[in-house]
Amino acid sequence: MNIQIATYRRMQRSFFTEQPPLFYLLVFHIMGILLYEYSRPACLYALIFIAFLTGTIFLTRRTSWLGVSCMLTLCCALGFALVQKEYDNFSSFYTMTKSHSWQVHTRIENIEKIQHPFYDREITLTMHELRDEDGHRFNINKQCRWYCKAKKTPLEPGAIITLDHVVFHQPTSTSFKQYLCKEGIQATLFGKFTIHTPAQQKPNLPSLTSQHLLQNIKNQKIATIGGLMQPRTKALLDSLFFGKKPINKRLFSATKRLFARWGLSHYLARSGLHLVVFVAIWSVLLRIVPLHFAIKELLVAVLVIGYALLSYSSISFLRALWMFIVYKSCNLTRLRINILNVVILVAYATLIFNPLQLFFLDFQLSFLLTYALGWISGTRLRSND
């Protein structure tokens, strides 16, 4: 028994004393993103300095400098190319659609109520086909957001509509352009448009997908559960459990003041902590069920994924979700877990999928704080040993 404990402690020490190798790859990927975004000499000098420092570290470990240099250069080039691709795709749409009025065939993805002096609906649309005044057609697959008043004819997610006389204007603000690219939104529309429903016009669009069915189920479940509660209780449920921003901010302001008085305002915004509590509750409940360990782990994973699908996501929630999936996968395959590498792996995957997340505070705080907590935990474990 003492030998097993000593072996475990040695494994833990080696886990924390060595710098996770993915750290260098992530740093150079971030440098590539920054190099494109700012294109300043200071960024280039910082990249050269970090490359020299990293090369020195690897040389002291007798690692091939050529192989390490090629890998780090590829990571930097990948970050640069991904950001360039995002901006080129965004700008090419406006190059194609400028100085024209378009008929846009779309499918409704989501409808949200909002509080605004002029609009009360935020409708997310997927544009599938554009037609100009000369009859030319262009097939696309991009999303836009339409801010409007509630319609007399109710619209639902998955419905096909056609908007007439739409003019697209490219945003001039760099920060707003970054936000739209990060959210995957190509354009924003405001006000009234003439709408054609499938009864008048049947564009050749894809059939209803599982994503729209899931969105309908999500909205129906939230509306059904919320209908059984008082308005303030429903606002807390939407914010804490489903991750949905409250519509009635005046009703929610009293609750926010109470949480702020006790220094608990951050609990009102659903994050990875709420997912950890969700996992902990189900893990405790499953302890009384006589099932195999692997089956319990799979049940918890299925419950967490189902919960994620039926709620609204954020970057901190997705970070915790993917870390949970990696952690459970390592448990099931009996692999030793390096918490710092797990954080870096999820951050790297996030920046590959959406490199512009790097410039937003939610991504920065979520991953930096999680990495810091993992590093502090490792430092304490090492000092105890």
C-alpha positions as CSV (number, residue, x, y, z in Angstrom):
1,M,0.0,0.0,0.0
2,N,2.8,2.4,0.9
3,I,4.5,1.6,-2.4
4,Q,1.3,2.5,-4.3
5,I,1.0,5.8,-2.5
6,A,4.6,6.7,-3.1
7,T,4.2,5.9,-6.8
8,Y,1.1,8.0,-7.1
9,R,2.9,11.0,-5.4
10,R,5.8,10.7,-7.8
11,M,3.4,10.7,-10.7
12,Q,1.7,13.8,-9.3
13,R,5.1,15.5,-8.8
14,S,6.2,14.8,-12.4
15,F,2.8,16.1,-13.6
16,F,3.3,19.5,-12.0
17,T,7.1,20.0,-12.1
18,E,7.3,19.7,-15.9
19,Q,5.9,22.5,-18.1
20,P,3.0,21.1,-20.2
21,P,4.3,20.9,-23.8
22,L,1.0,22.2,-25.3
23,F,1.7,25.5,-23.6
24,Y,4.3,26.5,-26.2
25,L,2.0,25.5,-29.1
26,L,-0.8,27.6,-27.6
27,V,1.5,30.6,-27.1
28,F,2.7,30.6,-30.7
29,H,-0.9,30.2,-32.0
30,I,-1.9,33.2,-30.0
31,M,1.1,35.2,-31.3
32,G,0.0,34.3,-34.9
33,I,-3.5,35.7,-34.2
34,L,-2.1,38.9,-32.6
35,L,0.4,39.3,-35.4
36,Y,-2.4,39.5,-38.0
37,E,-4.7,41.6,-35.9
38,Y,-2.3,44.3,-35.0
39,S,0.6,43.9,-37.5
40,R,2.9,46.0,-35.4
41,P,6.7,45.7,-35.0
42,A,6.3,45.2,-31.3
43,C,4.3,42.1,-31.8
44,L,6.9,40.7,-34.2
45,Y,9.7,41.5,-31.8
46,A,7.8,39.8,-29.0
47,L,7.4,36.7,-31.3
48,I,11.1,36.6,-32.0
49,F,12.0,36.9,-28.3
50,I,9.6,34.1,-27.3
51,A,10.9,31.9,-30.1
52,F,14.5,32.5,-28.9
53,L,13.5,31.8,-25.3
54,T,11.5,28.7,-26.2
55,G,14.4,27.4,-28.3
56,T,16.8,27.9,-25.4
57,I,14.5,25.9,-23.1
58,F,14.3,23.0,-25.5
59,L,18.0,23.0,-26.3
60,T,18.7,22.6,-22.6
61,R,16.5,19.5,-22.7
62,R,18.5,18.2,-25.7
63,T,15.5,18.4,-27.9
64,S,15.8,18.8,-31.7
65,W,15.8,22.6,-32.3
66,L,14.8,22.1,-36.0
67,G,11.8,20.0,-35.2
68,V,10.6,22.3,-32.4
69,S,11.1,25.4,-34.6
70,C,9.0,23.9,-37.4
71,M,6.2,23.0,-35.1
72,L,6.1,26.4,-33.4
73,T,6.2,28.2,-36.7
74,L,3.3,26.1,-38.0
75,C,1.3,27.0,-34.9
76,C,2.0,30.7,-35.5
77,A,1.1,30.4,-39.2
78,L,-2.1,28.6,-38.3
79,G,-3.3,31.3,-36.0
80,F,-2.4,34.0,-38.6
81,A,-4.2,32.0,-41.4
82,L,-7.4,31.3,-39.4
83,V,-8.0,35.0,-38.5
84,Q,-7.3,36.0,-42.1
85,K,-9.9,33.4,-43.3
86,E,-12.5,34.8,-40.9
87,Y,-12.1,38.4,-42.0
88,D,-11.9,37.4,-45.7
89,N,-15.1,35.4,-45.6
90,F,-16.8,38.3,-43.8
91,S,-15.7,41.0,-46.2
92,S,-16.3,38.9,-49.4
93,F,-20.0,38.8,-48.6
94,Y,-20.3,42.7,-48.6
95,T,-18.2,42.9,-51.7
96,M,-20.7,40.7,-53.5
97,T,-23.8,42.4,-52.1
98,K,-22.9,46.1,-52.1
99,S,-25.1,48.6,-54.1
100,H,-27.9,46.0,-54.6
101,S,-31.3,45.4,-53.1
102,W,-31.8,41.7,-52.4
103,Q,-34.6,39.2,-51.9
104,V,-33.3,36.9,-49.2
105,H,-34.6,33.3,-48.7
106,T,-34.0,32.4,-45.0
107,R,-34.9,29.9,-42.3
108,I,-35.6,31.0,-38.8
109,E,-33.1,29.6,-36.3
110,N,-34.2,31.3,-33.1
111,I,-36.5,34.0,-31.7
112,E,-35.8,35.9,-28.5
113,K,-37.7,38.6,-26.8
114,I,-35.7,41.7,-26.0
115,Q,-36.2,45.1,-24.3
116,H,-35.5,48.0,-26.7
117,P,-37.2,51.3,-27.4
118,F,-38.0,50.4,-31.0
119,Y,-37.8,46.5,-31.2
120,D,-39.0,43.6,-29.1
121,R,-37.8,40.6,-31.1
122,E,-34.3,39.4,-32.0
123,I,-34.7,36.8,-34.8
124,T,-31.7,34.7,-35.9
125,L,-31.9,33.7,-39.6
126,T,-29.9,31.5,-41.8
127,M,-29.7,32.9,-45.3
128,H,-29.7,30.2,-48.0
129,E,-30.3,32.1,-51.2
130,L,-30.0,35.7,-52.5
131,R,-31.7,37.2,-55.6
132,D,-31.0,40.6,-57.0
133,E,-33.3,42.8,-59.0
134,D,-32.0,41.3,-62.3
135,G,-32.9,37.7,-61.2
136,H,-29.4,36.5,-60.5
137,R,-29.2,33.9,-57.7
138,F,-26.5,33.2,-55.2
139,N,-26.5,30.3,-52.9
140,I,-25.0,31.0,-49.4
141,N,-25.1,29.6,-45.9
142,K,-24.7,32.5,-43.5
143,Q,-26.5,33.8,-40.5
144,C,-27.9,37.2,-39.8
145,R,-29.9,38.8,-36.9
146,W,-33.1,40.7,-37.5
147,Y,-34.4,43.2,-34.9
148,C,-38.1,43.9,-35.4
149,K,-41.5,44.3,-33.7
150,A,-43.6,41.2,-33.0
151,K,-45.5,40.1,-36.1
152,K,-49.3,39.5,-36.3
153,T,-48.6,36.1,-37.8
154,P,-46.5,34.2,-35.2
155,L,-43.1,33.0,-36.4
156,E,-41.4,29.9,-35.1
157,P,-37.9,28.4,-35.3
158,G,-37.6,26.3,-38.4
159,A,-40.1,28.4,-40.5
160,I,-39.1,29.4,-44.0
161,I,-39.5,33.1,-44.9
162,T,-38.4,35.4,-47.7
163,L,-37.5,39.0,-47.0
164,D,-37.8,41.6,-49.8
165,H,-35.7,44.8,-50.5
166,V,-32.9,44.0,-48.2
167,V,-29.8,46.2,-48.4
168,F,-26.6,45.0,-46.6
169,H,-24.2,47.6,-45.1
170,Q,-20.8,46.5,-43.9
171,P,-20.0,47.6,-40.3
172,T,-17.4,50.4,-40.0
173,S,-16.6,49.7,-36.4
174,T,-13.7,47.3,-36.0
175,S,-14.9,46.0,-32.6
176,F,-18.4,45.4,-33.9
177,K,-16.9,43.5,-36.8
178,Q,-14.9,41.4,-34.5
179,Y,-18.0,40.7,-32.4
180,L,-20.0,39.6,-35.5
181,C,-17.2,37.3,-36.7
182,K,-16.9,35.8,-33.3
183,E,-20.7,35.1,-33.1
184,G,-20.8,33.8,-36.6
185,I,-23.2,36.6,-37.7
186,Q,-22.8,38.0,-41.2
187,A,-25.2,40.9,-41.0
188,T,-27.7,42.7,-38.8
189,L,-31.1,43.9,-40.1
190,F,-33.4,46.4,-38.5
191,G,-37.1,47.4,-39.0
192,K,-39.8,46.2,-41.3
193,F,-39.4,44.0,-44.4
194,T,-42.0,42.5,-46.7
195,I,-42.3,38.8,-45.7
196,H,-43.3,35.9,-48.0
197,T,-44.3,32.7,-46.4
198,P,-44.1,29.2,-48.1
199,A,-47.8,29.6,-49.0
200,Q,-46.9,32.4,-51.4
201,Q,-43.4,31.3,-52.4
202,K,-41.5,28.1,-52.0
203,P,-37.7,28.6,-52.2
204,N,-35.6,25.6,-52.5
205,L,-34.2,25.3,-49.0
206,P,-33.1,22.4,-46.9
207,S,-35.7,20.5,-44.9
208,L,-36.1,20.9,-41.1
209,T,-33.0,19.7,-39.2
210,S,-32.5,18.3,-35.8
211,Q,-31.1,21.7,-34.7
212,H,-34.4,23.4,-35.3
213,L,-36.3,20.6,-33.6
214,L,-34.0,20.9,-30.6
215,Q,-34.5,24.7,-30.5
216,N,-38.3,24.2,-30.5
217,I,-38.1,21.7,-27.7
218,K,-35.8,24.0,-25.7
219,N,-38.2,26.9,-26.0
220,Q,-41.2,24.8,-25.2
221,K,-39.7,23.2,-22.1
222,I,-38.4,26.6,-20.8
223,A,-41.8,28.2,-21.4
224,T,-43.7,25.3,-19.8
225,I,-41.5,25.2,-16.7
226,G,-41.5,29.0,-16.4
227,G,-45.3,29.1,-16.7
228,L,-45.6,27.3,-13.3
229,M,-43.5,29.8,-11.4
230,Q,-43.6,33.3,-10.2
231,P,-41.9,35.9,-12.5
232,R,-38.9,36.4,-10.1
233,T,-38.4,32.7,-9.6
234,K,-38.6,32.2,-13.4
235,A,-35.9,34.9,-13.9
236,L,-33.6,33.1,-11.4
237,L,-34.2,29.7,-13.1
238,D,-33.5,31.1,-16.6
239,S,-30.3,32.8,-15.4
240,L,-28.9,30.1,-13.0
241,F,-30.0,26.9,-14.6
242,F,-30.6,27.6,-18.3
243,G,-28.1,30.4,-18.8
244,K,-30.6,32.6,-20.4
245,K,-30.4,36.4,-20.0
246,P,-33.4,37.9,-18.2
247,I,-35.8,39.9,-20.4
248,N,-37.3,42.0,-17.6
249,K,-34.2,43.7,-16.2
250,R,-36.3,45.8,-13.8
251,L,-37.7,42.6,-12.1
252,F,-34.2,41.1,-12.0
253,S,-32.5,44.3,-10.6
254,A,-33.7,43.7,-7.0
255,T,-32.3,40.2,-7.0
256,K,-29.0,41.5,-8.4
257,R,-28.7,44.1,-5.6
258,L,-29.2,41.4,-3.0
259,F,-26.5,39.2,-4.5
260,A,-24.2,42.2,-4.8
261,R,-24.6,43.0,-1.1
262,W,-23.1,39.6,-0.3
263,G,-20.5,39.7,-3.0
264,L,-22.2,36.9,-5.0
265,S,-23.1,38.7,-8.2
266,H,-21.0,36.4,-10.3
267,Y,-23.2,33.5,-9.4
268,L,-26.1,35.0,-11.3
269,A,-24.2,34.5,-14.6
270,R,-24.1,30.7,-15.3
271,S,-20.6,29.5,-15.8
272,G,-18.5,26.4,-15.3
273,L,-19.1,26.4,-11.6
274,H,-22.8,25.7,-12.2
275,L,-21.9,22.7,-14.4
276,V,-19.6,21.4,-11.6
277,V,-22.5,21.6,-9.1
278,F,-24.7,19.8,-11.6
279,V,-22.2,17.0,-12.0
280,A,-21.5,16.8,-8.3
281,I,-25.3,16.4,-7.5
282,W,-25.7,13.6,-10.0
283,S,-22.5,11.9,-9.0
284,V,-23.7,11.8,-5.3
285,L,-27.1,10.5,-6.3
286,L,-25.6,7.7,-8.5
287,R,-23.5,6.4,-5.6
288,I,-26.6,4.7,-4.1
289,V,-27.3,2.9,-7.4
290,P,-25.5,-0.5,-7.7
291,L,-24.0,-0.1,-11.1
292,H,-20.6,-0.6,-12.6
293,F,-18.2,2.5,-12.4
294,A,-18.0,2.8,-16.2
295,I,-21.9,2.8,-16.5
296,K,-22.2,5.5,-13.9
297,E,-19.6,7.6,-15.7
298,L,-21.4,7.3,-19.0
299,L,-24.8,8.1,-17.3
300,V,-23.3,11.3,-15.9
301,A,-21.8,12.2,-19.3
302,V,-25.2,11.7,-21.0
303,L,-27.0,13.8,-18.4
304,V,-24.5,16.6,-18.7
305,I,-24.6,16.6,-22.6
306,G,-28.4,16.5,-22.5
307,Y,-28.4,19.5,-20.1
308,A,-26.0,21.4,-22.3
309,L,-28.2,20.8,-25.4
310,L,-31.3,22.1,-23.6
311,S,-29.7,25.2,-22.3
312,Y,-28.0,28.4,-23.6
313,S,-24.3,28.2,-23.9
314,S,-21.5,30.6,-23.0
315,I,-17.7,30.4,-23.4
316,S,-17.2,29.6,-19.7
317,F,-19.9,26.9,-19.8
318,L,-18.4,25.4,-23.0
319,R,-15.0,25.4,-21.4
320,A,-16.2,23.5,-18.4
321,L,-18.2,21.1,-20.6
322,W,-15.3,20.2,-22.8
323,M,-13.0,19.8,-19.9
324,F,-15.5,17.5,-18.3
325,I,-15.7,15.4,-21.5
326,V,-11.9,15.1,-21.6
327,Y,-11.7,14.3,-17.9
328,K,-14.4,11.5,-18.1
329,S,-12.8,10.1,-21.3
330,C,-9.4,9.9,-19.4
331,N,-11.2,8.2,-16.5
332,L,-12.9,5.6,-18.7
333,T,-9.6,4.8,-20.6
334,R,-7.5,4.9,-17.4
335,L,-5.2,7.7,-18.6
336,R,-3.4,9.9,-16.1
337,I,-4.8,13.5,-16.2
338,N,-2.8,16.6,-16.5
339,I,-5.2,19.4,-15.6
340,L,-3.0,22.2,-17.0
341,N,-2.8,20.3,-20.4
342,V,-6.5,19.8,-20.3
343,V,-7.1,23.6,-19.9
344,I,-4.6,24.4,-22.7
345,L,-6.0,21.7,-25.0
346,V,-9.6,23.1,-24.7
347,A,-8.3,26.7,-25.1
348,Y,-6.3,25.6,-28.2
349,A,-9.3,23.8,-29.7
350,T,-11.5,26.9,-29.0
351,L,-9.1,29.2,-30.8
352,I,-8.8,26.9,-33.8
353,F,-12.6,26.8,-34.1
354,N,-13.1,30.5,-33.4
355,P,-9.8,32.5,-33.2
356,L,-11.5,35.8,-32.5
357,Q,-12.6,34.6,-29.1
358,L,-9.1,35.6,-28.0
359,F,-10.1,39.3,-28.0
360,F,-13.1,39.0,-25.7
361,L,-13.0,39.3,-21.9
362,D,-15.1,36.2,-21.2
363,F,-12.6,33.9,-23.0
364,Q,-9.6,35.6,-21.3
365,L,-11.0,35.5,-17.8
366,S,-12.4,32.0,-18.1
367,F,-9.2,30.3,-19.3
368,L,-6.7,32.4,-17.4
369,L,-8.5,31.9,-14.1
370,T,-8.9,28.2,-14.6
371,Y,-5.2,27.8,-15.5
372,A,-4.2,29.9,-12.5
373,L,-6.3,27.7,-10.2
374,G,-4.8,24.6,-11.7
375,W,-1.2,26.0,-11.2
376,I,-1.9,27.0,-7.6
377,S,-3.3,23.6,-6.8
378,G,-0.2,22.0,-8.3
379,T,2.1,24.3,-6.3
380,R,0.3,23.4,-3.1
381,L,0.5,19.7,-3.8
382,R,4.2,20.0,-4.5
383,S,4.9,21.9,-1.3
384,N,2.9,19.3,0.7
385,D,5.0,16.5,-0.8
